């Protein structure tokens, strides 16, 4: 999906006249397909974005996707010398997926906080975003600690980080349930 930010980033800078500025404003409004969507549709979109994030995590971790020959585990098993270009490509793809999901989640949050006047729902979405950031940072740290150079350094810290990921995922599930329940009450 193309977001307003993406459209703005890809635009060629120019000085716009009044008519061109109006057309540009109309194009920006067309970019956001959820403007008049029901709150239920916004919440469903959040759930879809969460599914996309989960898929990106699986790709990154190379879990339960037999066709995926990339990811951190494949990178570690490729070395030394490691297949860094393939790993870098996978990390780039996953980073793009996370960034796109985050931009859209933030746009939904802004829609709920602003025009929809749903501060409780917006706070759930904000909390969800914060938890996803924590999860991503923790998974990245775990991957770094799993490199052969650092393996065995601190198994207690590895265990604590794994527990943090699990607790974060549980908190994400709770926020998603709260979001769904409170969205039903809001309509």
N, C-alpha and C positions, 0 to 999 in steps of 0.2 A: 504494500500500500504506500502511496506517496503521501507524505505529510507536508504540512505547511513549511516546516523547517527544511525538509529536503528540497522542496520546490524553490525556497528562497536561496538555498545554497547553490543550486544548479543554475540559477538565473544569472544572466550576464549583466553586470552593473551598468546602469545607464541613467540618465536624467530623464524622468518621465514627465510628460505633459499631463494636464488634467484628465483628458480622455483616456490616455494610456494608464494612468494611475487607477482610474475607475475600473478599467478592464482587468488590471492586475489584481485589484481587490476582489472582483467577482470571481476570478480564477482561484484565489486563495480560499474563498468560501466554498467553492466546488470541491476542493481537495479533501475536506473533512466530511466523510460520508455519514458520520454519526450525529450530525448537528440536530436533526429532528427525530432521532431514534428514541424509542421508549427506554426508560431506565433499565428495564429487563434486558433489552438488547445490548445496552452498554455493559451490563454485568456479564452477559453471555460472552461478549467480546473479551472481557478481562479473563474469563475462564479459557477461552481459545488461546489468548496470548500466553497464559500459564502453560498450556499444553505445548506451545511452540518453544517456550523456555525449557521445559522438561526434555523435549527432543534435542535441543541444542546441548544440554548437559550430557545426555546419553552419547551424543556424537563426540563431545569433548572427552568424555571418560571411556568411550568405546565399550559401553555396556549394552548388552542385549540387542545389539544390532549386528547380526552376523555379516551382512554385506559391507558394513563399514570397516575398512582396513586402515583407518586413520585414528587419530586420537592419542592421548597421552600414553596409554599402555603399549600401543604399537610403536610409538616413538622410543620408549624405553627399551623395548625388545629389539629395536633395530641397531643398537649400538654396543659399544663404540665401534666404529664411527657412527654417530646417530644420523638418521634421515631428517635433518632439521628442515629442509625446504617443505617436505610434506607436512610435518608438524606445524610449521609456521602457516601454511595454507589453511589447515584445519582450524587453527586458532583464529585466523582472520575471518573465516566463514562464520564461526561461532560468535565471535565478537560482533560481527555485523548483525547477526540474528538477535543477540541480546540488545544491542543498541536500538534496533528497529522496534523491538517489543517495548523497551523502556520508553522510547519517545511516544509511542501510542498510549501506553499506560498513563504517562504524565498528561497527555492530551485529554484522556477520559477523566482523570482526576480534576483537571482544570474545568472541564465541562460540568462535572458534578458540583464543584465548589462554586462556580460562577453562575452561568445561566440557569442551571437546574436547581440551584439553592438547596443542595443536599450535602451539608457539611459532614454529617455522620458517614455517608457513603464515601465521600472524598477522603475522609480520614482513614477509612479502611484501605482504600486504594494506595494512599500515601504509605501506610504501614506495610502493605504488601511489597511495595517498591523497596522500602528500606530493608525488609527481610531478604528480598532477592539479592540486593547488593551485598548483604552480609554473607549469604550462602555462596555467592560467586567468589567473593574474596577468600572465604574459608576453603572452598574447593581448590582454588588456585594455590593457596599455601600448602594444602595437602599434597598437591601434585609436585610442587617444588621439593617438599620433604621426601617424596617418594623417588627422587632421582638417585641413581646408584651412589653418587658422591655423598649424599646426605642420609641414605638408608641406614637405619640402626642408630642414628644420632640420639633420638629421644622418643622412645616408643610411648612413653606416658603422654607427651605432647601430641603425638599422632592420635592416640586414643581420645584425648580431650577434643581435638579438632574434629574427629569423626563424630563424636557425641554432639558437638556444636552444630554440625551439619544436620544431624538427625533431629535435634531439638528445633532448629530453624525450619526444617521442612514441616514439622508438626505445627509450629506457629503459623506457617503459611497456610496450611490446611484449615486451621481455626479461623484465620482472617477471611479466607474464601467462604467458609460457612457463614460467618457473621455478615459478610457482604451480601450473600444470597438472601439470608433471612431478613436483614434490614431493608434490602431492596424490595422484597415482597411487601413489607410493611409500608414502604414509601409510596407504593402505587395504589 
